[in-house]
């Protein structure tokens, strides 16, 4: 897969940083259609220390967060003056977890816009490992001015 946005370019768009940046690269970005991001899941992830010792599994909430971050890259790519904006969760519907995500997996995250533009966003996210669905969710968010978030 060809890289469209690398980690540095993603960090130019999102405010997230280690240990909470959960997307390594964007491999597809087609306006109006979808965005595809990749997260290499390594044994060194901080959350594996406690989830679960001896049987590490990526927490489902972090898989949904990875979907949200990929969706935020998509949404912010559409907005002028994005440097002064944040994309904040406003809801999650229909979240389902189909298989565990473990160290060594490559999580391929596809986010499809359902409603984008203005202040409110709604997207459908799917996370796959080796072509098999690991998780999916509908994610709603609100675009806010950074200075107004307190």
C-alpha positions as CSV (number, residue, x, y, z in Angstrom):
1,X,0.0,0.0,0.0
2,X,1.3,3.4,-1.0
3,X,1.4,6.0,1.8
4,X,-0.6,9.1,1.1
5,X,0.1,10.8,4.5
6,X,2.9,9.6,6.7
7,X,3.1,10.0,10.5
8,X,4.5,13.5,10.3
9,X,1.8,14.7,7.9
10,X,-0.9,13.1,10.2
11,X,0.6,15.0,13.1
12,X,0.4,18.2,11.1
13,X,-3.4,17.6,10.9
14,X,-4.2,16.0,14.3
15,X,-3.2,17.2,17.7
16,X,-2.7,13.7,19.1
17,X,0.8,12.5,20.1
18,X,2.3,9.4,21.6
19,X,1.0,7.5,23.3
20,X,-2.4,8.4,22.0
21,X,-1.8,8.8,18.3
22,X,-3.3,5.6,17.0
23,X,-2.9,5.9,13.2
24,X,0.6,5.4,11.6
25,X,-0.2,6.4,8.0
26,X,-3.0,7.1,5.6
27,X,-2.9,4.9,2.4
28,X,-6.0,6.2,0.7
29,X,-7.9,9.5,0.8
30,X,-10.7,9.9,-1.7
31,X,-12.9,12.9,-1.0
32,X,-16.6,12.0,-0.8
33,X,-15.8,8.3,-0.7
34,X,-13.5,7.1,2.0
35,X,-10.2,7.3,3.9
36,X,-8.0,4.3,4.8
37,X,-5.5,4.4,7.6
38,X,-3.1,1.8,9.0
39,X,-2.0,1.1,12.6
40,X,0.8,-1.3,13.2
41,X,0.0,-3.0,16.5
42,X,3.2,-3.8,18.4
43,X,3.9,-5.6,21.6
44,X,5.4,-2.3,22.9
45,X,2.0,-0.5,23.1
46,X,1.6,0.9,26.5
47,X,-1.9,-0.5,27.0
48,X,-0.7,-4.1,26.7
49,X,1.0,-3.9,30.1
50,X,-2.4,-4.2,31.7
51,X,-4.7,-5.4,29.0
52,X,-4.1,-8.3,29.5
53,X,-0.8,-9.5,31.0
54,X,0.1,-12.9,29.3
55,X,-2.7,-12.5,26.8
56,X,-2.4,-9.0,25.2
57,X,-5.5,-7.7,23.4
58,X,-6.0,-4.2,22.1
59,X,-8.9,-2.5,23.9
60,X,-12.0,-2.1,21.8
61,X,-12.3,1.5,22.9
62,X,-8.9,2.2,21.4
63,X,-9.9,0.5,18.1
64,X,-12.9,2.9,18.0
65,X,-10.5,5.8,18.8
66,X,-8.3,4.8,15.9
67,X,-11.3,4.9,13.6
68,X,-12.2,8.3,15.0
69,X,-8.7,9.6,14.4
70,X,-8.8,8.4,10.8
71,X,-12.2,10.0,10.4
72,X,-10.8,13.3,12.0
73,X,-8.0,13.4,9.4
74,X,-10.7,13.1,6.7
75,X,-12.9,15.8,8.2
76,X,-10.0,18.2,8.8
77,X,-8.8,17.8,5.3
78,X,-12.1,19.3,4.2
79,X,-11.9,22.4,6.4
80,X,-10.0,25.6,5.9
81,X,-8.2,26.9,8.9
82,X,-8.0,23.4,10.3
83,X,-5.0,24.4,12.5
84,X,-7.4,26.1,14.9
85,X,-9.9,23.2,15.0
86,X,-10.4,20.1,17.0
87,X,-12.7,17.1,16.1
88,X,-14.5,15.9,19.3
89,X,-16.5,12.7,19.8
90,X,-20.2,13.4,20.2
91,X,-21.5,9.8,19.8
92,X,-20.8,6.2,18.9
93,X,-23.5,3.9,17.6
94,X,-23.6,0.3,16.5
95,X,-20.2,-0.6,17.8
96,X,-19.4,-4.3,17.3
97,X,-16.2,-6.2,18.0
98,X,-15.7,-9.3,15.9
99,X,-12.2,-10.6,16.7
100,X,-9.4,-9.7,19.0
101,X,-6.6,-7.4,17.8
102,X,-3.2,-8.6,19.2
103,X,0.5,-7.6,18.9
104,X,1.8,-8.1,15.4
105,X,-1.5,-7.3,13.7
106,X,-1.8,-4.6,11.1
107,X,-5.1,-2.8,11.6
108,X,-6.5,-1.4,8.4
109,X,-9.1,1.2,9.2
110,X,-11.6,2.3,6.6
111,X,-13.8,5.3,7.3
112,X,-16.7,6.2,5.1
113,X,-18.4,9.6,5.4
114,X,-22.1,9.5,6.0
115,X,-22.5,13.3,6.8
116,X,-19.5,15.6,6.6
117,X,-19.4,19.4,6.5
118,X,-20.2,22.2,8.8
119,X,-19.9,21.4,12.4
120,X,-21.4,17.9,12.8
121,X,-19.8,14.8,11.2
122,X,-21.1,11.2,11.0
123,X,-18.9,8.4,9.6
124,X,-18.9,4.6,9.5
125,X,-15.7,3.0,10.5
126,X,-14.4,-0.6,10.0
127,X,-11.2,-2.1,11.2
128,X,-9.8,-5.1,9.5
129,X,-6.9,-7.5,10.2
130,X,-5.7,-9.5,7.2
131,X,-9.0,-8.8,5.4
132,X,-11.2,-10.0,8.4
133,X,-13.5,-7.5,10.1
134,X,-12.2,-6.9,13.7
135,X,-14.5,-4.0,14.6
136,X,-17.0,-1.5,13.2
137,X,-18.9,1.5,14.5
138,X,-20.8,4.6,13.5
139,X,-19.0,7.7,14.8
140,X,-20.4,11.1,15.3
141,X,-18.2,14.2,16.0
142,X,-18.4,17.9,16.3
143,X,-15.8,20.3,14.9
144,X,-14.9,22.9,17.5
145,X,-12.5,25.9,17.7
146,X,-9.5,24.9,19.8
147,X,-9.7,28.1,21.8
148,X,-13.2,27.4,22.9
149,X,-12.5,23.9,24.3
150,X,-12.0,24.1,28.0
